[in-house]
């Protein structure tokens, strides 16, 4: 057990959730698996653009609109409406990555405060953890919706710290380097989850430390705290 308990905020989409079913859904309707990553990137792009221009960004609204735009004109196995519905259904039923449950259990057992912090609605995290029977291990589930602009805006992290009454050490855990960069700008420590053995972009602030799975976080914290 770590000598010092810390507060940990987890990004949700891709960091905790496995988007493979979404890729499967794109493939099943005839669009191809590779389109899934482009679609998801477009959702983030448009959310960031709205945030940067003081607009209101609602994750699921953008996801639906961009799924339709991505699929329009393609040779699909179903109608456009049915295909969009299939993509959103797959997105709403994603499972946790295999490494998440054991990692969350070990961090909870070590006494750390665990929160989710997403640009999307809290219902996504609530379903993920309820399905995995892990809801009771989290201190809370947060979304920026109704509170601040999207991450990686600095205020998103500062607001999360304030809402959770965090006075000690706080970490942000994410697979996205842009999220790591934003949290660092806000003064948080950061943990980059690098499941794909990727190179970290030099133009972003580096993480406090990196791991290849959520399950590896606890041992790293023991060494540092």
N, C-alpha and C positions, 0 to 999 in steps of 0.2 A: 504494500500500500504506500502511495506517495506520502511523504511527510507533510506536504502542503496541498490541500484540496484547491482546485482551480475551477473556473467557470469555462465551459466549452460550448461554443455555438457551432452547429453543423449546418452547412449548406445542404439543401435537400436534393434537387434535381441533378442527377448524375453522380453527385458525391455519395448519397445514400441509396438512391433509386437506380435500378438497372434498366436502361432504356432499350435493351434487346427486344422486348416484346413490341416496341414501337417500330423498330427496324423490320421485325417479322411482319407486322401489319402492312407496312409499305410494300414489302415484297409480295404479300398475298394478294393485294389489289392490283399488282402489275406495275408498280412504280419503281421497284428495286430497293434493296436494303440501304444502299448508299444515300438515298434521298433523305432518309431520316435525320442524319446529322446536319444536312444543309437546312432542312426545315427548322430544326431546333435552334440552330445558329441564327436563323432569320428572326425567330421569336425574340431571342436575346438582343439582337441588333435593333429591332424596332422598339423594344422596351427601353433600351439605353437611349435611343434617339428622342423618345418622348420625355424621358427623364431629363435629358440635357436641355430640352427646350421648355421645361416647366409644364409639360403635359402630364396627363394621367394615364398610367400604363397598367392595364389589367391583364395579367398573364394569360388566362384562359381565353379571353376575347381575342387577343393577338394570335394565340395558338390556333384558334379556329379559322380566323381570317387567312392566316398564312398557309394553313393546310390546304384551304381551298385554292389559293393562288398557286401553290406549289403543284397541285394535281391537275389544275385546269389545262386542257389541251392534250393531256397524256392519254394513251390507250390503256384504259382501266378495265378490270374484270367486273366492276359494278358501276352504278351511277356515281356522279360526282358527290352528291349528297351522302349516299351510302358510304362512299370511300372516306369522306371527311369524318363521318360518324365513327367509322372503324378505327381511324387514327386516334381520335380523341378518346375512344373507349380503351384502346391499348394504353394510351398515356395515363388514363385514370386507374389502370389496374397493374401498373408496374410493381414488381417486387423489390425488396431490398437486395443489394449486393450480398453475396454469401458471407463476406467478411464483416458485415455490419453488426449482426446480432451478437456474436461472441465479443466483438470490440465494445459494444455498448454495455454488455453485462460486466466486463472487466473494469470499465471506467466507472460504472455505477458502484460496483463493489469496492472500488478504491476511494469512494467518497466524493467524487467530483460532481459538480452541478452541470447537468446536461440539458441543452436547449437546441431546438432547430431554429434556423433563421433563413427564411426563403423569400424570394421575389414573388413566388406564387402564393396561393391561398393556403391557410393552415390545414384545410381539409385533406390536402395531399399527404402531408406528414402524419396526420391523425390516422388516415387509412393505412398507410405503410406500417406504422408501429402497432396498430390494433390487429392487423392481419398477422403480424409476427408475434403477437402477445408480448410486446415490449413496452406498451404505453406507460406502465407504472414505473419504469426506470428513468423516464425523462422528467425533469423539473418543470418544463413547459415547452410549448411549441409556438413560435413567433413567425409572423409575416410582416413585410414592410407595408402591405396594403392597408390603407387607412391611417398610416402613421408617417411615413417618410417616402422620398423617392427611392427608386430601386438601388440595391447594391450594384456597383461598387461605390456609390455616393457615400461620402464620409458620414453624413448624418444617419444613414441606415444603421451603422454599427454603434454609433454613439447613443442612438435612441434605444437600441437593444440593451446596451449596458445599463442605461437609466431605468428602463422598464423592468429589468430583472434585479435591480438594486445590487449590482455587482460592484464591489469595492476593492476586490483583490485582483489577482492575475486572471486575465481573460484571453482565451484562444478562439480563433476562427479556423474551422476545418473545412477545406474545400478541394475539389479537383481542378477548379478553374483558377489559373494564375491571375486573372483580372480581379477575382474575389480576394485572393491573397493580398494583392497590391492595395485594394481599397481598405481592407481591414488594417493593414500596416499603416496606411495614411491616418487612420483613426486612432492609432496608438495601441492596437491589439497585437498580441503575439499570434503567430500563424503556423498552421500545419498543412502542408501540401500533400494530398493523397495522390500518388503517382503510380496507379495500377498498370499503366501502359509503358512504363520505362521511357517516358518522353523526356525531352530536354526542356528545362525551364527557360522561358523567354527572358533575355537579359534586360529588356526595356522595362520590366516590372520589378518592384521591390522583391527581393528574395524571401522565401518563407523562413520562419524561425528554425524549423526542421521539416524534413520530408519523411514520409513513410510509404510503403507499398500497399498497406491495408489499414483499415480502421483498427483491426486487432493489434497492430504494432504500436499504437499510440501510448497505451498505458505504460509499457516498459520504458519508452522514451521519456515520459513525464517523471517516472521514478528516478531516472538518472539526473534530471534537471531540478527536481523539487524534493 
